[in-house]
Amino acid sequence: MTISNTASHATYTGNGSQQIFDVKNGSEGIYFDAASELYVTVRVDDTVTVKSIGTHYTVAGAGTDTGTITFLTAPASGAEVRIERRTPLTQTLNLTSGGAFNPANVEGVFDKVIRALQDQSRGVSGGQASGTYDGDPLTKTAGGTAWDGEDLPAQGFADGENDDDLVTVGQVNDLLAGNAGNGLFALSSELDAEVATLNANITAAVAAHVALDDPHTQYALEADLASTTDAAKGAALVRMMPSETGGVALPITTIFKRLELAPEQFGAAGDGTTDDGTAFTNLIAAAKTNKARIKLRADYNIASVGGSIDFPVHIIGPGKLIRPNNTAIPYFSFIAGCDGSILEGARFSYTHGSTTVGVLHSAVRITAGRGVVVANCTIDGGGKLYAGLISETTSAVDTLFEGNTIIGVVNRAIYGYLGTKRLVVRSNRIDGGVGGVATTNYGVNLNDGTIAGCIDAVIDGNVILDTVDQGIETGNLCEGTVIANNILRSSSTSGSAILVQISNSNRGRKVLVRNNKTKGWGNGCYIYQTDDFSVIGNTFEDMATAVLVTDSTEGLVANNNSFNASSCHYWYANGDNMSHLGNRSKGGAATYDLIQDASSDRFRYNDNARNGGSGVYSVAGTNISAGTNT
């Protein structure tokens, strides 16, 4: 047959309902021998999907130029439907020598060759892959992951001088060769200018030298940075400056020192054995100079020195300071100038040494300063240390001891001394035993040293275990003391869980003992030679006497509970103007629930409940006022 139609593909746009599409391009029908010669794709946005005959569509009209394809499901609206003919590049006619000549068969082979040439002219690479054709936009591969150039070169692009131009290698070469001031050549010039500015800045930074390419300059710079004997040389060359307005460039070493210092920076070994005393001393001095925080990370053997703190400082653990011998110097002595200092999370160990009595044998001693805080530290006295934490003299104001753990101290775990003001002792844990044997005499002790009493101290929420003499003691001239919410336990049958007393003519005043829980000792609470006191809402258990009051005035004992007293639940001797109200007593071998001796004056008792209703009240003295008691 003759072939006058040249079309080899057809393109349509789906509308969501059309299923039948003609195999024709415009008015030209596209002849195909077999249904398998048609290659059908559907593009939605940038995704091209190859359709399969029988699965997605059927074919009618093979062997004609009036064929159709019918989609089983109509392509989506806006989808591009493309039908391409791909004539197989094979030849199946076999002509034999001397055989019959059939013109129709030969013409059929010629026709097939023409159709294959038409397909090739469309741009199908070998007839085996989807492609583009003249006049169509560049398409993607079937998977939609790359543009398909079909192995053809790029031609006909713009001159490459505009921002959105696509250029060829030849055009780029032309621009770089001589088209000054345009395109990539202009960009190269801008880069040259930037490099020149950078070189100028570098040269200014090393103005003391001739030029960076001078061998002498390079040697001097390298020698400074690599110096092993003078670290300041290299460090002085490195500076940092905040980007904000007013920022000042400082050497990196200055910035670092003002952030945090550690003993290792001053040669400390931190192995717990090597004497790190010199490093420790230098560390304190450097922290003062640079106003730096101190960080303790390892175990430091501080054999014979201590840190004298006369500046505001923040010292942080969890490092351990170890004292291996009998040195009468605290690890830290806070003196005048230390206002606002904080010591937290550090550990102190006295596993060796002596039991020498004296306030210098302590872990931390505060003799001056306002608002010094010691928090969350651990002190292990090992049965060797005289005192744990000390705040002393009237110059030590608003000291806070909070959350610390103190074990194995010989005399006083926490000591308020010589008139310290507004000392707060809160939420500490004090264990007076070492290896199951009680060693600590006092858990918390306030004492005037016959000079000045402690004023407005608060002892709150502490746990005190197994102290030998007293759990909490407030001594001479102490005024305005609050003892509240503490837990005190001991296997001792002597001493007092809470002792408010004096040892000379300097009487204490204004004491509140409230909501404490005690177990053990000889007395739950002993008030001696004290004026204006209150003992309210406490629980006392397993002692000789729950509350013992002697030689005191203006007292209120109310709403307490006493369990298992062996001598007397409540006992008043030589008191004046006492009120005993709403107290309870139960259990134990005590004969008396209440004793008021004959030397007392002005005693009121009301709404008290005796031991099972059968305990004995022994009330004497003058001006007695008895209410309803059971």
Order of alpha helices (4+ residues) and beta strands (2+ residues): beta-beta-beta-beta-beta-beta-beta-beta-beta-alpha-alpha-alpha-alpha-alpha-beta-beta-alpha-beta-beta-alpha-beta-beta-beta-beta-beta-beta-beta-beta-beta-beta-beta-beta-beta-beta-beta-beta-beta-beta-beta-beta-beta-beta-beta-beta-beta-beta-beta-beta-beta-beta-beta-beta-beta-beta-beta-beta-beta-beta-beta-beta-beta
